[in-house]
Amino acid sequence: MSSTADRRAFAARWMGFEAIEETIMPVRTMSEYEIVDTNAENIGSCSLCGNKNANNLGHRRKANWLKERYAEGLRYKVLRSREFGDIGMIEYALGNHAWRPVEAEGYLVIHCLMVNSKHKGKGLGSLLLNSCISDAKKNQCRGVAGVNAWLPVDAPEEWL
């Protein structure tokens, strides 16, 4: 691949480690943020997809669904700002347990990556992505795959 844009496009479609390592942005220091690795015991106290209200029916349903998926290897990590609380998240699973229509045996499949819009542009998505890549390497996966289930109707052609 000849250009940085080509490498980024490739990494965005199917992320192998070599392509990813060239595209990751520098991130803020970890002293400002922590990544909370959720589990069945602490998930109820975390923001879920930006919803912080544990009494909300959608929050409770998502928490219960996550509790059932942890045994399958699902990872749900919350990005917590020391100043602002929970501001982002990443959700991923082993390819053989992906609930998206993708064949990704040996890969981790990212199902959702979100950073609150008030905190975008600081490299925080890269912080979450780096955490996923680290897990993939630790577990000797072949790489990381991302599946996008939503695009705006007027998405630029280069997104497709």
GIDAKA-V643517 format. One record per pair of residues at least 6 apart in sequence whose ideal C-beta (glycine too) atoms are under 8 Angstrom apart, sorted by the first residue. I is the first residue (numbers start at 0). J is the second residue. If there is no record, write none. Layout:
# GIDAKA-V643517
i: [I I]
j: [J J]
This chain:
# GIDAKA-V643517
i: [0 0 3 6 6 6 7 8 9 10 10 10 10 11 12 13 13 14 14 14 14 15 15 16 16 16 16 16 19 19 19 19 23 23 23 23 24 24 25 25 26 26 26 26 26 26 27 27 27 27 30 31 31 31 32 32 32 32 32 32 33 33 33 34 34 34 34 34 34 34 35 35 35 35 35 35 35 36 36 37 37 37 37 37 38 39 39 42 42 42 42 43 43 44 45 45 46 46 46 46 47 47 47 47 47 48 48 48 48 49 49 49 50 50 50 51 51 51 52 53 53 65 65 68 68 71 71 71 72 72 72 73 73 73 73 74 74 74 74 74 74 74 75 75 75 76 76 76 76 76 76 77 77 77 78 78 78 78 78 78 78 78 78 79 79 80 80 83 83 83 86 86 86 86 86 87 87 87 87 87 87 87 87 88 88 88 88 89 89 89 89 89 89 89 89 90 90 90 90 91 91 91 91 91 91 91 92 92 92 92 93 93 93 93 94 94 94 94 94 94 94 94 94 95 95 97 97 97 97 98 99 99 99 99 101 101 101 103 105 105 106 106 106 106 106 106 107 107 107 107 107 107 107 107 108 108 108 108 109 109 109 109 109 109 110 112 112 112 112 114 114 114 128 131 132 134 135 135 150 150]
j: [6 9 21 18 21 22 22 157 18 18 19 21 22 145 145 142 144 142 143 144 145 141 142 132 135 136 142 143 128 132 142 143 125 128 129 132 122 125 122 125 121 122 123 125 126 129 121 122 123 126 81 80 81 82 78 79 80 81 123 126 78 79 81 76 77 78 79 126 127 130 41 45 76 77 78 79 85 74 76 45 65 75 76 77 69 66 69 62 65 66 75 53 62 53 77 85 77 84 85 88 58 61 62 65 88 61 88 111 113 88 113 115 57 58 61 58 84 85 58 59 62 73 75 92 96 92 93 96 92 93 96 90 91 92 96 89 90 91 92 107 131 134 88 89 90 88 89 90 127 130 131 85 87 88 85 86 87 88 89 114 123 126 127 85 86 86 118 115 117 118 114 115 117 118 123 112 113 114 115 118 123 124 127 111 112 113 127 109 111 112 113 127 128 130 131 109 110 111 112 107 108 109 110 131 134 143 98 107 108 110 106 107 108 140 101 102 103 104 105 106 107 108 144 103 104 103 108 110 146 110 108 110 146 148 108 144 146 144 140 141 135 140 141 142 143 144 131 134 135 138 140 142 143 144 143 144 145 146 128 131 143 144 145 146 146 124 127 128 145 123 124 127 143 143 143 140 142 143 158 159]
